[in-house]
Amino acid sequence: MTTTYNTAPRPAPKAEGAIPTTVRFDPGEAREIDRWLLELRERTGIRWDKAEVIRELLRMARTPDSILRDALMTRAQRAGG
């Protein structure tokens, strides 16, 4: 089965009414993510910031046939068991 995503970026919510979420990374992981985002921007020509990428990944994980969702569930089951 092939999973397809409507990955057209949605605009960020306006500050008024938006709910902030904080994600903390250690310095090494932050550098790794920055390098990955730079590669993503170079390959796609789309300049998304970290918040946009996180929102998009979460949207993708919530789709009914999501490979990401399935992988997260498997990982959670392994960690919990």
PDB file of N, CA, C and O in Angstrom, chain B, residues numbered from 101:
ATOM      1  N   MET B 101       0.834  -1.163   0.000  1.00  0.00           N
ATOM      2  CA  MET B 101       0.000   0.000   0.000  1.00  0.00           C
ATOM      3  C   MET B 101       0.892   1.243   0.000  1.00  0.00           C
ATOM      4  O   MET B 101       1.877   1.299   0.736  1.00  0.00           O
ATOM      5  N   THR B 102       0.557   2.218  -0.805  1.00  0.00           N
ATOM      6  CA  THR B 102       1.301   3.469  -0.859  1.00  0.00           C
ATOM      7  C   THR B 102       0.551   4.540  -0.089  1.00  0.00           C
ATOM      8  O   THR B 102      -0.649   4.732  -0.286  1.00  0.00           O
ATOM      9  N   THR B 103       1.248   5.226   0.773  1.00  0.00           N
ATOM     10  CA  THR B 103       0.646   6.314   1.533  1.00  0.00           C
ATOM     11  C   THR B 103       0.935   7.614   0.811  1.00  0.00           C
ATOM     12  O   THR B 103       2.070   7.877   0.415  1.00  0.00           O
ATOM     13  N   THR B 104      -0.081   8.412   0.644  1.00  0.00           N
ATOM     14  CA  THR B 104       0.110   9.728   0.041  1.00  0.00           C
ATOM     15  C   THR B 104      -0.320  10.783   1.038  1.00  0.00           C
ATOM     16  O   THR B 104      -1.223  10.562   1.845  1.00  0.00           O
ATOM     17  N   TYR B 105       0.324  11.916   0.976  1.00  0.00           N
ATOM     18  CA  TYR B 105       0.042  12.999   1.894  1.00  0.00           C
ATOM     19  C   TYR B 105      -0.222  14.261   1.104  1.00  0.00           C
ATOM     20  O   TYR B 105       0.419  14.510   0.083  1.00  0.00           O
ATOM     21  N   ASN B 106      -1.149  15.042   1.567  1.00  0.00           N
ATOM     22  CA  ASN B 106      -1.313  16.380   1.032  1.00  0.00           C
ATOM     23  C   ASN B 106      -0.356  17.241   1.831  1.00  0.00           C
ATOM     24  O   ASN B 106      -0.700  17.728   2.907  1.00  0.00           O
ATOM     25  N   THR B 107       0.838  17.427   1.309  1.00  0.00           N
ATOM     26  CA  THR B 107       1.884  18.095   2.074  1.00  0.00           C
ATOM     27  C   THR B 107       2.019  19.565   1.734  1.00  0.00           C
ATOM     28  O   THR B 107       3.035  20.180   2.058  1.00  0.00           O
ATOM     29  N   ALA B 108       1.011  20.146   1.084  1.00  0.00           N
ATOM     30  CA  ALA B 108       1.063  21.580   0.864  1.00  0.00           C
ATOM     31  C   ALA B 108       1.103  22.248   2.229  1.00  0.00           C
ATOM     32  O   ALA B 108       0.202  22.048   3.043  1.00  0.00           O
ATOM     33  N   PRO B 109       2.134  23.038   2.486  1.00  0.00           N
ATOM     34  CA  PRO B 109       2.243  23.626   3.817  1.00  0.00           C
ATOM     35  C   PRO B 109       1.049  24.526   4.130  1.00  0.00           C
ATOM     36  O   PRO B 109       0.617  25.313   3.289  1.00  0.00           O
ATOM     37  N   ARG B 110       0.533  24.404   5.325  1.00  0.00           N
ATOM     38  CA  ARG B 110      -0.519  25.297   5.788  1.00  0.00           C
ATOM     39  C   ARG B 110       0.151  26.507   6.411  1.00  0.00           C
ATOM     40  O   ARG B 110       1.240  26.392   6.973  1.00  0.00           O
ATOM     41  N   PRO B 111      -0.482  27.654   6.321  1.00  0.00           N
ATOM     42  CA  PRO B 111       0.120  28.820   6.993  1.00  0.00           C
ATOM     43  C   PRO B 111       0.119  28.617   8.500  1.00  0.00           C
ATOM     44  O   PRO B 111      -0.757  27.947   9.047  1.00  0.00           O
ATOM     45  N   ALA B 112       1.095  29.195   9.155  1.00  0.00           N
ATOM     46  CA  ALA B 112       1.158  29.116  10.613  1.00  0.00           C
ATOM     47  C   ALA B 112      -0.043  29.840  11.200  1.00  0.00           C
ATOM     48  O   ALA B 112      -0.509  30.831  10.638  1.00  0.00           O
ATOM     49  N   PRO B 113      -0.542  29.354  12.319  1.00  0.00           N
ATOM     50  CA  PRO B 113      -1.665  30.051  12.937  1.00  0.00           C
ATOM     51  C   PRO B 113      -1.244  31.434  13.408  1.00  0.00           C
ATOM     52  O   PRO B 113      -0.084  31.656  13.755  1.00  0.00           O
ATOM     53  N   LYS B 114      -2.180  32.350  13.417  1.00  0.00           N
ATOM     54  CA  LYS B 114      -1.920  33.693  13.935  1.00  0.00           C
ATOM     55  C   LYS B 114      -1.585  33.585  15.411  1.00  0.00           C
ATOM     56  O   LYS B 114      -2.069  32.682  16.093  1.00  0.00           O
ATOM     57  N   ALA B 115      -0.771  34.488  15.904  1.00  0.00           N
ATOM     58  CA  ALA B 115      -0.362  34.447  17.308  1.00  0.00           C
ATOM     59  C   ALA B 115      -1.575  34.488  18.240  1.00  0.00           C
ATOM     60  O   ALA B 115      -1.607  33.801  19.260  1.00  0.00           O
ATOM     61  N   GLU B 116      -2.560  35.293  17.882  1.00  0.00           N
ATOM     62  CA  GLU B 116      -3.758  35.381  18.711  1.00  0.00           C
ATOM     63  C   GLU B 116      -4.546  34.075  18.596  1.00  0.00           C
ATOM     64  O   GLU B 116      -4.964  33.691  17.504  1.00  0.00           O
ATOM     65  N   GLY B 117      -4.741  33.418  19.693  1.00  0.00           N
ATOM     66  CA  GLY B 117      -5.494  32.179  19.700  1.00  0.00           C
ATOM     67  C   GLY B 117      -4.665  30.931  19.470  1.00  0.00           C
ATOM     68  O   GLY B 117      -5.165  29.821  19.651  1.00  0.00           O
ATOM     69  N   ALA B 118      -3.413  31.085  19.078  1.00  0.00           N
ATOM     70  CA  ALA B 118      -2.551  29.919  18.855  1.00  0.00           C
ATOM     71  C   ALA B 118      -2.106  29.347  20.201  1.00  0.00           C
ATOM     72  O   ALA B 118      -1.951  30.082  21.176  1.00  0.00           O
ATOM     73  N   ILE B 119      -1.907  28.057  20.242  1.00  0.00           N
ATOM     74  CA  ILE B 119      -1.467  27.383  21.461  1.00  0.00           C
ATOM     75  C   ILE B 119       0.005  27.015  21.291  1.00  0.00           C
ATOM     76  O   ILE B 119       0.335  26.189  20.440  1.00  0.00           O
ATOM     77  N   PRO B 120       0.889  27.609  22.081  1.00  0.00           N
ATOM     78  CA  PRO B 120       2.316  27.314  21.935  1.00  0.00           C
ATOM     79  C   PRO B 120       2.674  25.945  22.512  1.00  0.00           C
ATOM     80  O   PRO B 120       2.075  25.493  23.488  1.00  0.00           O
ATOM     81  N   THR B 121       3.645  25.305  21.902  1.00  0.00           N
ATOM     82  CA  THR B 121       4.172  24.037  22.379  1.00  0.00           C
ATOM     83  C   THR B 121       5.690  24.119  22.326  1.00  0.00           C
ATOM     84  O   THR B 121       6.252  24.606  21.344  1.00  0.00           O
ATOM     85  N   THR B 122       6.346  23.657  23.355  1.00  0.00           N
ATOM     86  CA  THR B 122       7.801  23.703  23.409  1.00  0.00           C
ATOM     87  C   THR B 122       8.356  22.302  23.215  1.00  0.00           C
ATOM     88  O   THR B 122       7.891  21.347  23.836  1.00  0.00           O
ATOM     89  N   VAL B 123       9.351  22.190  22.352  1.00  0.00           N
ATOM     90  CA  VAL B 123      10.070  20.938  22.158  1.00  0.00           C
ATOM     91  C   VAL B 123      11.531  21.230  22.462  1.00  0.00           C
ATOM     92  O   VAL B 123      12.121  22.127  21.860  1.00  0.00           O
ATOM     93  N   ARG B 124      12.110  20.500  23.371  1.00  0.00           N
ATOM     94  CA  ARG B 124      13.509  20.732  23.759  1.00  0.00           C
ATOM     95  C   ARG B 124      14.398  19.633  23.181  1.00  0.00           C
ATOM     96  O   ARG B 124      14.055  18.451  23.194  1.00  0.00           O
ATOM     97  N   PHE B 125      15.555  20.068  22.672  1.00  0.00           N
ATOM     98  CA  PHE B 125      16.539  19.150  22.108  1.00  0.00           C
ATOM     99  C   PHE B 125      17.873  19.397  22.789  1.00  0.00           C
ATOM    100  O   PHE B 125      18.171  20.521  23.195  1.00  0.00           O
ATOM    101  N   ASP B 126      18.677  18.347  22.914  1.00  0.00           N
ATOM    102  CA  ASP B 126      20.027  18.579  23.412  1.00  0.00           C
ATOM    103  C   ASP B 126      20.835  19.213  22.283  1.00  0.00           C
ATOM    104  O   ASP B 126      20.408  19.157  21.130  1.00  0.00           O
ATOM    105  N   PRO B 127      21.985  19.812  22.576  1.00  0.00           N
ATOM    106  CA  PRO B 127      22.739  20.548  21.546  1.00  0.00           C
ATOM    107  C   PRO B 127      23.105  19.710  20.324  1.00  0.00           C
ATOM    108  O   PRO B 127      23.024  20.200  19.198  1.00  0.00           O
ATOM    109  N   GLY B 128      23.501  18.467  20.526  1.00  0.00           N
ATOM    110  CA  GLY B 128      23.865  17.612  19.394  1.00  0.00           C
ATOM    111  C   GLY B 128      22.678  17.310  18.501  1.00  0.00           C
ATOM    112  O   GLY B 128      22.787  17.346  17.275  1.00  0.00           O
ATOM    113  N   GLU B 129      21.552  17.013  19.115  1.00  0.00           N
ATOM    114  CA  GLU B 129      20.342  16.736  18.343  1.00  0.00           C
ATOM    115  C   GLU B 129      19.870  17.991  17.609  1.00  0.00           C
ATOM    116  O   GLU B 129      19.393  17.908  16.477  1.00  0.00           O
ATOM    117  N   ALA B 130      20.001  19.155  18.255  1.00  0.00           N
ATOM    118  CA  ALA B 130      19.605  20.413  17.615  1.00  0.00           C
ATOM    119  C   ALA B 130      20.445  20.673  16.360  1.00  0.00           C
ATOM    120  O   ALA B 130      19.915  21.102  15.334  1.00  0.00           O
ATOM    121  N   ARG B 131      21.749  20.415  16.444  1.00  0.00           N
ATOM    122  CA  ARG B 131      22.617  20.588  15.263  1.00  0.00           C
ATOM    123  C   ARG B 131      22.235  19.618  14.152  1.00  0.00           C
ATOM    124  O   ARG B 131      22.212  19.985  12.978  1.00  0.00           O
ATOM    125  N   GLU B 132      21.932  18.363  14.536  1.00  0.00           N
ATOM    126  CA  GLU B 132      21.527  17.344  13.561  1.00  0.00           C
ATOM    127  C   GLU B 132      20.229  17.767  12.858  1.00  0.00           C
ATOM    128  O   GLU B 132      20.102  17.619  11.642  1.00  0.00           O
ATOM    129  N   ILE B 133      19.288  18.282  13.615  1.00  0.00           N
ATOM    130  CA  ILE B 133      18.017  18.738  13.044  1.00  0.00           C
ATOM    131  C   ILE B 133      18.248  19.931  12.125  1.00  0.00           C
ATOM    132  O   ILE B 133      17.665  20.003  11.044  1.00  0.00           O
ATOM    133  N   ASP B 134      19.097  20.868  12.549  1.00  0.00           N
ATOM    134  CA  ASP B 134      19.403  22.027  11.702  1.00  0.00           C
ATOM    135  C   ASP B 134      20.014  21.599  10.373  1.00  0.00           C
ATOM    136  O   ASP B 134      19.661  22.133   9.321  1.00  0.00           O
ATOM    137  N   ARG B 135      20.935  20.631  10.422  1.00  0.00           N
ATOM    138  CA  ARG B 135      21.541  20.129   9.173  1.00  0.00           C
ATOM    139  C   ARG B 135      20.488  19.454   8.293  1.00  0.00           C
ATOM    140  O   ARG B 135      20.483  19.637   7.076  1.00  0.00           O
ATOM    141  N   TRP B 136      19.598  18.676   8.911  1.00  0.00           N
ATOM    142  CA  TRP B 136      18.537  17.996   8.165  1.00  0.00           C
ATOM    143  C   TRP B 136      17.601  19.014   7.522  1.00  0.00           C
ATOM    144  O   TRP B 136      17.216  18.853   6.364  1.00  0.00           O
ATOM    145  N   LEU B 137      17.229  20.064   8.263  1.00  0.00           N
ATOM    146  CA  LEU B 137      16.355  21.099   7.703  1.00  0.00           C
ATOM    147  C   LEU B 137      17.029  21.816   6.537  1.00  0.00           C
ATOM    148  O   LEU B 137      16.377  22.123   5.539  1.00  0.00           O
ATOM    149  N   LEU B 138      18.325  22.082   6.654  1.00  0.00           N
ATOM    150  CA  LEU B 138      19.054  22.726   5.571  1.00  0.00           C
ATOM    151  C   LEU B 138      19.044  21.833   4.335  1.00  0.00           C
ATOM    152  O   LEU B 138      18.832  22.320   3.224  1.00  0.00           O
ATOM    153  N   GLU B 139      19.269  20.539   4.514  1.00  0.00           N
ATOM    154  CA  GLU B 139      19.217  19.597   3.393  1.00  0.00           C
ATOM    155  C   GLU B 139      17.820  19.559   2.777  1.00  0.00           C
ATOM    156  O   GLU B 139      17.675  19.542   1.555  1.00  0.00           O
ATOM    157  N   LEU B 140      16.799  19.545   3.625  1.00  0.00           N
ATOM    158  CA  LEU B 140      15.417  19.549   3.150  1.00  0.00           C
ATOM    159  C   LEU B 140      15.134  20.798   2.309  1.00  0.00           C
ATOM    160  O   LEU B 140      14.507  20.713   1.253  1.00  0.00           O
ATOM    161  N   ARG B 141      15.596  21.943   2.782  1.00  0.00           N
ATOM    162  CA  ARG B 141      15.404  23.198   2.053  1.00  0.00           C
ATOM    163  C   ARG B 141      16.146  23.184   0.723  1.00  0.00           C
ATOM    164  O   ARG B 141      15.611  23.625  -0.294  1.00  0.00           O
ATOM    165  N   GLU B 142      17.381  22.678   0.730  1.00  0.00           N
ATOM    166  CA  GLU B 142      18.176  22.629  -0.505  1.00  0.00           C
ATOM    167  C   GLU B 142      17.548  21.694  -1.528  1.00  0.00           C
ATOM    168  O   GLU B 142      17.529  22.008  -2.718  1.00  0.00           O
ATOM    169  N   ARG B 143      17.038  20.557  -1.090  1.00  0.00           N
ATOM    170  CA  ARG B 143      16.456  19.582  -2.014  1.00  0.00           C
ATOM    171  C   ARG B 143      15.094  19.991  -2.554  1.00  0.00           C
ATOM    172  O   ARG B 143      14.755  19.683  -3.696  1.00  0.00           O
ATOM    173  N   THR B 144      14.308  20.692  -1.725  1.00  0.00           N
ATOM    174  CA  THR B 144      12.941  21.016  -2.130  1.00  0.00           C
ATOM    175  C   THR B 144      12.762  22.453  -2.591  1.00  0.00           C
ATOM    176  O   THR B 144      11.804  22.762  -3.299  1.00  0.00           O
ATOM    177  N   GLY B 145      13.671  23.331  -2.199  1.00  0.00           N
ATOM    178  CA  GLY B 145      13.506  24.743  -2.498  1.00  0.00           C
ATOM    179  C   GLY B 145      12.461  25.412  -1.614  1.00  0.00           C
ATOM    180  O   GLY B 145      12.106  26.569  -1.841  1.00  0.00           O
ATOM    181  N   ILE B 146      11.966  24.694  -0.610  1.00  0.00           N
ATOM    182  CA  ILE B 146      10.973  25.242   0.309  1.00  0.00           C
ATOM    183  C   ILE B 146      11.665  25.570   1.626  1.00  0.00           C
ATOM    184  O   ILE B 146      12.334  24.720   2.215  1.00  0.00           O
ATOM    185  N   ARG B 147      11.502  26.796   2.077  1.00  0.00           N
ATOM    186  CA  ARG B 147      12.140  27.212   3.321  1.00  0.00           C
ATOM    187  C   ARG B 147      11.123  27.174   4.460  1.00  0.00           C
ATOM    188  O   ARG B 147      10.493  28.181   4.785  1.00  0.00           O
ATOM    189  N   TRP B 148      10.977  25.995   5.056  1.00  0.00           N
ATOM    190  CA  TRP B 148      10.104  25.848   6.215  1.00  0.00           C
ATOM    191  C   TRP B 148      10.945  26.044   7.467  1.00  0.00           C
ATOM    192  O   TRP B 148      12.107  25.639   7.519  1.00  0.00           O
ATOM    193  N   ASP B 149      10.349  26.664   8.467  1.00  0.00           N
ATOM    194  CA  ASP B 149      11.071  26.729   9.734  1.00  0.00           C
ATOM    195  C   ASP B 149      10.758  25.472  10.549  1.00  0.00           C
ATOM    196  O   ASP B 149       9.936  24.647  10.148  1.00  0.00           O
ATOM    197  N   LYS B 150      11.417  25.341  11.683  1.00  0.00           N
ATOM    198  CA  LYS B 150      11.259  24.120  12.485  1.00  0.00           C
ATOM    199  C   LYS B 150       9.812  23.890  12.886  1.00  0.00           C
ATOM    200  O   LYS B 150       9.321  22.763  12.828  1.00  0.00           O
ATOM    201  N   ALA B 151       9.130  24.948  13.292  1.00  0.00           N
ATOM    202  CA  ALA B 151       7.732  24.790  13.721  1.00  0.00           C
ATOM    203  C   ALA B 151       6.873  24.269  12.576  1.00  0.00           C
ATOM    204  O   ALA B 151       6.010  23.418  12.790  1.00  0.00           O
ATOM    205  N   GLU B 152       7.098  24.770  11.367  1.00  0.00           N
ATOM    206  CA  GLU B 152       6.321  24.293  10.219  1.00  0.00           C
ATOM    207  C   GLU B 152       6.582  22.818   9.956  1.00  0.00           C
ATOM    208  O   GLU B 152       5.655  22.061   9.669  1.00  0.00           O
ATOM    209  N   VAL B 153       7.837  22.412  10.052  1.00  0.00           N
ATOM    210  CA  VAL B 153       8.190  21.011   9.811  1.00  0.00           C
ATOM    211  C   VAL B 153       7.569  20.113  10.885  1.00  0.00           C
ATOM    212  O   VAL B 153       7.045  19.045  10.570  1.00  0.00           O
ATOM    213  N   ILE B 154       7.624  20.536  12.140  1.00  0.00           N
ATOM    214  CA  ILE B 154       7.030  19.741  13.217  1.00  0.00           C
ATOM    215  C   ILE B 154       5.530  19.629  13.021  1.00  0.00           C
ATOM    216  O   ILE B 154       4.971  18.541  13.162  1.00  0.00           O
ATOM    217  N   ARG B 155       4.858  20.745  12.695  1.00  0.00           N
ATOM    218  CA  ARG B 155       3.407  20.688  12.446  1.00  0.00           C
ATOM    219  C   ARG B 155       3.088  19.752  11.293  1.00  0.00           C
ATOM    220  O   ARG B 155       2.140  18.970  11.371  1.00  0.00           O
ATOM    221  N   GLU B 156       3.874  19.828  10.222  1.00  0.00           N
ATOM    222  CA  GLU B 156       3.614  18.976   9.057  1.00  0.00           C
ATOM    223  C   GLU B 156       3.846  17.503   9.378  1.00  0.00           C
ATOM    224  O   GLU B 156       3.054  16.657   8.962  1.00  0.00           O
ATOM    225  N   LEU B 157       4.907  17.180  10.103  1.00  0.00           N
ATOM    226  CA  LEU B 157       5.151  15.788  10.488  1.00  0.00           C
ATOM    227  C   LEU B 157       4.017  15.250  11.353  1.00  0.00           C
ATOM    228  O   LEU B 157       3.599  14.104  11.185  1.00  0.00           O
ATOM    229  N   LEU B 158       3.519  16.065  12.274  1.00  0.00           N
ATOM    230  CA  LEU B 158       2.396  15.629  13.104  1.00  0.00           C
ATOM    231  C   LEU B 158       1.132  15.442  12.277  1.00  0.00           C
ATOM    232  O   LEU B 158       0.365  14.514  12.529  1.00  0.00           O
ATOM    233  N   ARG B 159       0.902  16.306  11.295  1.00  0.00           N
ATOM    234  CA  ARG B 159      -0.254  16.116  10.402  1.00  0.00           C
ATOM    235  C   ARG B 159      -0.128  14.804   9.648  1.00  0.00           C
ATOM    236  O   ARG B 159      -1.090  14.046   9.531  1.00  0.00           O
ATOM    237  N   MET B 160       1.069  14.545   9.137  1.00  0.00           N
ATOM    238  CA  MET B 160       1.302  13.323   8.377  1.00  0.00           C
ATOM    239  C   MET B 160       1.086  12.100   9.262  1.00  0.00           C
ATOM    240  O   MET B 160       0.521  11.103   8.812  1.00  0.00           O
ATOM    241  N   ALA B 161       1.525  12.167  10.499  1.00  0.00           N
ATOM    242  CA  ALA B 161       1.379  11.034  11.420  1.00  0.00           C
ATOM    243  C   ALA B 161      -0.076  10.777  11.784  1.00  0.00           C
ATOM    244  O   ALA B 161      -0.422   9.672  12.202  1.00  0.00           O
ATOM    245  N   ARG B 162      -0.930  11.780  11.633  1.00  0.00           N
ATOM    246  CA  ARG B 162      -2.343  11.613  11.998  1.00  0.00           C
ATOM    247  C   ARG B 162      -3.197  11.096  10.856  1.00  0.00           C
ATOM    248  O   ARG B 162      -4.386  10.849  11.060  1.00  0.00           O
ATOM    249  N   THR B 163      -2.650  10.922   9.674  1.00  0.00           N
ATOM    250  CA  THR B 163      -3.461  10.409   8.570  1.00  0.00           C
ATOM    251  C   THR B 163      -3.775   8.932   8.810  1.00  0.00           C
ATOM    252  O   THR B 163      -2.971   8.219   9.411  1.00  0.00           O
ATOM    253  N   PRO B 164      -4.932   8.471   8.345  1.00  0.00           N
ATOM    254  CA  PRO B 164      -5.372   7.106   8.643  1.00  0.00           C
ATOM    255  C   PRO B 164      -4.399   6.004   8.216  1.00  0.00           C
ATOM    256  O   PRO B 164      -4.270   4.998   8.913  1.00  0.00           O
ATOM    257  N   ASP B 165      -3.721   6.176   7.097  1.00  0.00           N
ATOM    258  CA  ASP B 165      -2.821   5.123   6.614  1.00  0.00           C
ATOM    259  C   ASP B 165      -1.352   5.508   6.802  1.00  0.00           C
ATOM    260  O   ASP B 165      -0.499   5.186   5.975  1.00  0.00           O
ATOM    261  N   SER B 166      -1.082   6.195   7.893  1.00  0.00           N
ATOM    262  CA  SER B 166       0.241   6.771   8.110  1.00  0.00           C
ATOM    263  C   SER B 166       1.291   5.749   8.531  1.00  0.00           C
ATOM    264  O   SER B 166       1.117   5.026   9.512  1.00  0.00           O
ATOM    265  N   ILE B 167       2.358   5.705   7.789  1.00  0.00           N
ATOM    266  CA  ILE B 167       3.512   4.886   8.152  1.00  0.00           C
ATOM    267  C   ILE B 167       4.146   5.445   9.428  1.00  0.00           C
ATOM    268  O   ILE B 167       4.615   4.688  10.277  1.00  0.00           O
ATOM    269  N   LEU B 168       4.155   6.771   9.556  1.00  0.00           N
ATOM    270  CA  LEU B 168       4.712   7.402  10.757  1.00  0.00           C
ATOM    271  C   LEU B 168       3.922   6.999  12.006  1.00  0.00           C
ATOM    272  O   LEU B 168       4.507   6.661  13.035  1.00  0.00           O
ATOM    273  N   ARG B 169       2.603   7.039  11.907  1.00  0.00           N
ATOM    274  CA  ARG B 169       1.760   6.662  13.043  1.00  0.00           C
ATOM    275  C   ARG B 169       2.040   5.219  13.444  1.00  0.00           C
ATOM    276  O   ARG B 169       2.206   4.918  14.626  1.00  0.00           O
ATOM    277  N   ASP B 170       2.093   4.333  12.460  1.00  0.00           N
ATOM    278  CA  ASP B 170       2.338   2.922  12.744  1.00  0.00           C
ATOM    279  C   ASP B 170       3.702   2.713  13.399  1.00  0.00           C
ATOM    280  O   ASP B 170       3.834   1.916  14.327  1.00  0.00           O
ATOM    281  N   ALA B 171       4.707   3.428  12.917  1.00  0.00           N
ATOM    282  CA  ALA B 171       6.047   3.307  13.493  1.00  0.00           C
ATOM    283  C   ALA B 171       6.071   3.820  14.929  1.00  0.00           C
ATOM    284  O   ALA B 171       6.706   3.212  15.790  1.00  0.00           O
ATOM    285  N   LEU B 172       5.390   4.924  15.195  1.00  0.00           N
ATOM    286  CA  LEU B 172       5.324   5.450  16.561  1.00  0.00           C
ATOM    287  C   LEU B 172       4.597   4.493  17.489  1.00  0.00           C
ATOM    288  O   LEU B 172       5.017   4.293  18.629  1.00  0.00           O
ATOM    289  N   MET B 173       3.520   3.905  17.015  1.00  0.00           N
ATOM    290  CA  MET B 173       2.779   2.954  17.855  1.00  0.00           C
ATOM    291  C   MET B 173       3.632   1.734  18.169  1.00  0.00           C
ATOM    292  O   MET B 173       3.630   1.253  19.302  1.00  0.00           O
ATOM    293  N   THR B 174       4.357   1.230  17.184  1.00  0.00           N
ATOM    294  CA  THR B 174       5.233   0.079  17.404  1.00  0.00           C
ATOM    295  C   THR B 174       6.320   0.411  18.406  1.00  0.00           C
ATOM    296  O   THR B 174       6.620  -0.385  19.296  1.00  0.00           O
ATOM    297  N   ARG B 175       6.911   1.591  18.260  1.00  0.00           N
ATOM    298  CA  ARG B 175       7.971   2.021  19.182  1.00  0.00           C
ATOM    299  C   ARG B 175       7.422   2.167  20.596  1.00  0.00           C
ATOM    300  O   ARG B 175       8.068   1.754  21.559  1.00  0.00           O
ATOM    301  N   ALA B 176       6.230   2.754  20.726  1.00  0.00           N
ATOM    302  CA  ALA B 176       5.621   2.927  22.055  1.00  0.00           C
ATOM    303  C   ALA B 176       5.325   1.581  22.687  1.00  0.00           C
ATOM    304  O   ALA B 176       5.522   1.412  23.890  1.00  0.00           O
ATOM    305  N   GLN B 177       4.857   0.625  21.908  1.00  0.00           N
ATOM    306  CA  GLN B 177       4.549  -0.703  22.439  1.00  0.00           C
ATOM    307  C   GLN B 177       5.823  -1.400  22.911  1.00  0.00           C
ATOM    308  O   GLN B 177       5.825  -2.077  23.940  1.00  0.00           O
ATOM    309  N   ARG B 178       6.908  -1.228  22.149  1.00  0.00           N
ATOM    310  CA  ARG B 178       8.182  -1.827  22.568  1.00  0.00           C
ATOM    311  C   ARG B 178       8.703  -1.199  23.850  1.00  0.00           C
ATOM    312  O   ARG B 178       9.202  -1.893  24.735  1.00  0.00           O
ATOM    313  N   ALA B 179       8.582   0.129  23.944  1.00  0.00           N
ATOM    314  CA  ALA B 179       9.080   0.841  25.117  1.00  0.00           C
ATOM    315  C   ALA B 179       8.248   0.523  26.352  1.00  0.00           C
ATOM    316  O   ALA B 179       8.773   0.475  27.465  1.00  0.00           O
ATOM    317  N   GLY B 180       6.948   0.308  26.157  1.00  0.00           N
ATOM    318  CA  GLY B 180       6.058   0.027  27.273  1.00  0.00           C
ATOM    319  C   GLY B 180       6.065  -1.419  27.723  1.00  0.00           C
ATOM    320  O   GLY B 180       5.576  -1.744  28.805  1.00  0.00           O
ATOM    321  N   GLY B 181       6.618  -2.281  26.895  1.00  0.00           N
ATOM    322  CA  GLY B 181       6.538  -3.698  27.217  1.00  0.00           C
ATOM    323  C   GLY B 181       7.799  -4.238  27.629  1.00  0.00           C
ATOM    324  O   GLY B 181       7.891  -5.427  27.935  1.00  0.00           O
TER     325      GLY B 181
END
